[in-house]
Amino acid sequence: IHQGPIDRTALTSRPPQQVIQEASCILRILGIEAISDNEGGPFVLKCTRRKASKRKEEIGRLQPIYGEACIDNGEEIRFLVEICRFKNLPGLFIVNVKRLKGNVWAYKFLYHKLID
């Protein structure tokens, strides 16, 4: 059940399974590692954007997306993506994204890439 502020762009009436699959796909495209958090429930993803490195990464692996250098220093960002329901609004869900580690501005950049 969602508690806290509501971002209207993160609201959806689609089934949570469909939304979490789409979020997982978008995160993969952005080069962000997303794994299911079985402890948090079926609609929770633990996400990690790797720290930027100067050397070339493995071939075949998508490179993570980074924001402009003035707001994103390329450090590791960790966050949770969770599909939550509302107590008195059946059929309405929200994509709740919570920062766990990393620069706030870099997190905000990733948040908008995911939600938009």
C-alpha positions in Angstrom: 0.0 0.0 0.0 1.4 3.3 -1.1 2.2 6.0 1.5 3.8 9.4 0.8 3.8 11.9 -2.1 2.3 11.0 -5.4 3.8 11.7 -8.8 0.9 11.8 -11.2 3.1 10.6 -14.1 3.8 7.4 -12.2 0.1 6.4 -11.8 -1.3 3.5 -13.8 -4.4 1.3 -14.0 -2.6 -1.4 -15.9 -2.0 -4.8 -14.1 1.1 -4.7 -11.8 2.7 -7.7 -13.6 2.6 -5.9 -16.9 4.0 -2.7 -15.4 6.9 -4.4 -13.6 7.8 -6.3 -16.8 7.8 -3.0 -18.7 9.9 -1.3 -16.0 12.4 -4.2 -16.1 12.7 -3.9 -19.9 13.2 -0.1 -19.7 15.9 -0.5 -17.0 17.7 -3.1 -19.2 17.7 -0.7 -22.1 19.1 2.0 -19.9 21.9 -0.4 -18.9 20.7 -0.7 -15.3 20.8 -4.1 -13.5 17.4 -4.9 -12.1 16.7 -8.1 -10.1 13.5 -9.2 -8.4 13.5 -8.7 -4.7 11.7 -11.8 -3.4 11.8 -10.4 0.1 10.0 -7.2 -0.9 7.3 -9.0 -2.9 6.6 -10.0 -6.5 6.4 -6.4 -7.7 9.8 -5.0 -6.4 13.0 -4.6 -8.3 16.4 -3.9 -6.8 18.3 -1.7 -9.3 21.9 -0.8 -9.6 23.6 1.5 -12.1 27.3 0.6 -12.3 29.9 3.2 -11.6 31.3 4.8 -14.7 34.7 3.5 -15.7 37.4 4.7 -18.1 38.0 1.3 -19.7 35.7 -0.4 -22.1 33.3 -2.8 -20.5 32.4 -6.3 -21.7 31.2 -6.6 -25.3 27.5 -7.4 -25.5 26.7 -5.7 -22.2 24.6 -2.5 -22.4 26.4 0.5 -21.1 24.6 2.4 -18.3 23.1 5.8 -19.1 24.7 8.8 -17.4 23.4 12.4 -17.1 25.3 15.5 -17.8 28.7 15.8 -16.0 27.5 18.9 -14.1 24.8 16.8 -12.3 26.1 13.2 -12.6 29.6 12.2 -11.6 29.1 8.6 -12.7 29.0 7.1 -9.3 27.0 3.9 -8.5 23.3 4.5 -8.0 21.1 2.0 -6.2 17.3 2.2 -6.0 14.1 0.2 -5.6 11.2 0.1 -8.1 8.0 -1.1 -6.5 4.5 -1.3 -7.9 2.1 -0.2 -5.1 -1.6 0.0 -4.7 -3.7 2.5 -2.9 -5.8 1.7 0.1 -9.1 3.1 -1.1 -8.6 3.2 -4.9 -9.0 -0.3 -6.3 -7.5 -0.8 -9.7 -5.1 2.2 -9.4 -1.4 1.6 -8.9 1.8 3.8 -8.7 5.4 3.1 -9.7 7.2 3.9 -6.5 10.9 4.5 -7.0 13.1 4.9 -3.8 16.8 5.9 -3.8 19.0 3.7 -1.6 22.5 5.0 -2.5 24.1 7.6 -4.7 23.9 11.2 -5.8 20.4 12.7 -5.6 20.7 14.6 -9.0 21.9 11.5 -10.8 19.1 9.5 -9.2 16.6 12.2 -10.3 17.9 11.9 -13.9 17.4 8.1 -13.8 14.0 8.5 -12.2 12.7 10.7 -15.1 14.2 8.4 -17.7 12.3 5.5 -16.2 8.9 7.2 -15.5 8.8 9.3 -18.7 
